[in-house]
Amino acid sequence: MRNQAFKLTDGVVTIRKLRPSDRDRMAEIANNKKVADNLRDAFPHPYSVADAERFIAMCRKHKPAQVFAIEFEGEYVGNIGLHVQDDVYRKTAELGYFIGEPYWNRGITTRAVNLICEYGFRELDIIKIFSGVFEYNIPSQKVLEKCGFVREAVLKDSVLKNEKIWDEHRYARFKNRHE
Ligand SMILES: CC(C)(COP(=O)(O)OP(=O)(O)OC[C@H]1O[C@@H](n2cnc3c(N)ncnc32)[C@H](O)[C@@H]1OP(=O)(O)O)[C@@H](O)C(=O)NCCC(=O)NCCS
């Protein structure tokens, strides 16, 4: 993830740097309540082209890059990010992702998560990758389980989303522990 040409692929799904030209499609995909309902409130709803433009510009400035495009059959379909933590948590990274509703349930995110985890453990000097999933987001929990994550904790009543309180399920995948 250190140079312009960065690309990870398994032959079906590719992860690459975000491009300014992803803007319109990103805004279309992200402007969906069913996507926003599963993400933090910092993710705007409704989601405008200007939001996508700002987000892409911010990601492209960040060195090393942390958020990437997911491509399926040569098309931009969503975003995935790996945020390395700091201080005593610096051997851990937080994982986040979304893909557009037309592409759901085809195994695309499972492939993207496997690609980015393998990359992270190989290149980023981290030993743990975690993700926090709202209790009702079963598809995301399934993705993580398919990718070798374990549910290591349920953080009860931790999330206020859409005026309701929810548990957050914390999933983690480890470089060296196998349990
Ligand atoms: C969560 C999300 C990323 C999943 O992406 P995806 O590409 O559809 O995921 P995959 O196809 O790899 O896997 C989804 C799994 O969930 C299962 N699933 C989908 N809906 C389900 C439901 N209502 N109940 C049970 N399982 C369900 C699918 O069958 C599939 O499992 P399988 O392979 O065992 O059949 C996508 O739905 C999304 O972007 N949602 C909105 C944003 C979001 O939730 N981001 C993650 C925040 S933690």
The ligand as an SDF file (V2000), in Angstrom:
LIG
                    3D

 48 50  0  0  0  0  0  0  0  0999 V2000
  -22.0980   -6.7410    5.3440 C   0  0  0  0  0  0  0  0  0  0  0  0
  -21.6910   -6.7090    3.8800 C   0  0  0  0  0  0  0  0  0  0  0  0
  -20.3390   -6.0300    3.7490 C   0  0  0  0  0  0  0  0  0  0  0  0
  -21.6120   -8.1600    3.3910 C   0  0  0  0  0  0  0  0  0  0  0  0
  -21.0630   -8.1740    2.0910 O   0  0  0  0  0  0  0  0  0  0  0  0
  -21.2980   -9.3890    1.0570 P   0  0  0  0  0  0  0  0  0  0  0  0
  -20.3350   -9.1880   -0.0630 O   0  0  0  0  0  0  0  0  0  0  0  0
  -22.7310   -9.5120    0.7620 O   0  0  0  0  0  0  0  0  0  0  0  0
  -20.8200  -10.6100    1.9520 O   0  0  0  0  0  0  0  0  0  0  0  0
  -20.6190  -12.1300    1.4810 P   0  0  0  0  0  0  0  0  0  0  0  0
  -21.4520  -12.3960    0.2760 O   0  0  0  0  0  0  0  0  0  0  0  0
  -19.1580  -12.3720    1.3920 O   0  0  0  0  0  0  0  0  0  0  0  0
  -21.2000  -12.9240    2.7470 O   0  0  0  0  0  0  0  0  0  0  0  0
  -22.4760  -12.6110    3.2990 C   0  0  0  0  0  0  0  0  0  0  0  0
  -22.9970  -13.7870    4.0810 C   0  0  0  0  0  0  0  0  0  0  0  0
  -24.1200  -13.3800    4.8650 O   0  0  0  0  0  0  0  0  0  0  0  0
  -25.2160  -14.2580    4.6010 C   0  0  0  0  0  0  0  0  0  0  0  0
  -26.4610  -13.5170    4.8350 N   0  0  0  0  0  0  0  0  0  0  0  0
  -26.9410  -12.4700    4.1570 C   0  0  0  0  0  0  0  0  0  0  0  0
  -28.1090  -12.0520    4.6950 N   0  0  0  0  0  0  0  0  0  0  0  0
  -28.3450  -12.8770    5.7510 C   0  0  0  0  0  0  0  0  0  0  0  0
  -29.3830  -12.9570    6.7040 C   0  0  0  0  0  0  0  0  0  0  0  0
  -30.4020  -12.1000    6.7100 N   0  0  0  0  0  0  0  0  0  0  0  0
  -29.3080  -13.9140    7.6520 N   0  0  0  0  0  0  0  0  0  0  0  0
  -28.2740  -14.7870    7.6640 C   0  0  0  0  0  0  0  0  0  0  0  0
  -27.2630  -14.7570    6.7870 N   0  0  0  0  0  0  0  0  0  0  0  0
  -27.2990  -13.8180    5.8340 C   0  0  0  0  0  0  0  0  0  0  0  0
  -24.9970  -14.6850    3.1830 C   0  0  0  0  0  0  0  0  0  0  0  0
  -25.7290  -15.8340    2.8670 O   0  0  0  0  0  0  0  0  0  0  0  0
  -23.4790  -14.9110    3.1900 C   0  0  0  0  0  0  0  0  0  0  0  0
  -23.1330  -16.1010    3.8680 O   0  0  0  0  0  0  0  0  0  0  0  0
  -22.8600  -17.5060    3.0960 P   0  0  0  0  0  0  0  0  0  0  0  0
  -21.6980  -17.2660    2.2000 O   0  0  0  0  0  0  0  0  0  0  0  0
  -22.5440  -18.4360    4.2190 O   0  0  0  0  0  0  0  0  0  0  0  0
  -24.0910  -17.8330    2.3420 O   0  0  0  0  0  0  0  0  0  0  0  0
  -22.7240   -5.9300    3.0070 C   0  0  0  0  0  0  0  0  0  0  0  0
  -23.9790   -6.4640    3.2530 O   0  0  0  0  0  0  0  0  0  0  0  0
  -22.7280   -4.4470    3.3180 C   0  0  0  0  0  0  0  0  0  0  0  0
  -21.9720   -3.6650    2.7350 O   0  0  0  0  0  0  0  0  0  0  0  0
  -23.6070   -4.0220    4.2570 N   0  0  0  0  0  0  0  0  0  0  0  0
  -23.7200   -2.6320    4.6600 C   0  0  0  0  0  0  0  0  0  0  0  0
  -22.4680   -2.0860    5.3420 C   0  0  0  0  0  0  0  0  0  0  0  0
  -21.9600   -2.9950    6.4520 C   0  0  0  0  0  0  0  0  0  0  0  0
  -22.7080   -3.7040    7.1010 O   0  0  0  0  0  0  0  0  0  0  0  0
  -20.6420   -2.9420    6.6750 N   0  0  0  0  0  0  0  0  0  0  0  0
  -20.0110   -3.7140    7.7410 C   0  0  0  0  0  0  0  0  0  0  0  0
  -20.1120   -3.0010    9.0470 C   0  0  0  0  0  0  0  0  0  0  0  0
  -19.4630   -4.0190   10.3600 S   0  0  0  0  0  0  0  0  0  0  0  0
  1  2  1  0
  2  3  1  0
  2  4  1  0
  2 36  1  0
  4  5  1  0
  5  6  1  0
  6  7  2  0
  6  8  1  0
  6  9  1  0
  9 10  1  0
 10 11  2  0
 10 12  1  0
 10 13  1  0
 13 14  1  0
 14 15  1  0
 15 16  1  0
 15 30  1  0
 16 17  1  0
 17 18  1  0
 17 28  1  0
 18 19  1  0
 18 27  1  0
 19 20  2  0
 20 21  1  0
 21 22  1  0
 21 27  2  0
 22 23  1  0
 22 24  2  0
 24 25  1  0
 25 26  2  0
 26 27  1  0
 28 29  1  0
 28 30  1  0
 30 31  1  0
 31 32  1  0
 32 33  2  0
 32 34  1  0
 32 35  1  0
 36 37  1  0
 36 38  1  0
 38 39  2  0
 38 40  1  0
 40 41  1  0
 41 42  1  0
 42 43  1  0
 43 44  2  0
 43 45  1  0
 45 46  1  0
 46 47  1  0
 47 48  1  0
M  END
$$$$
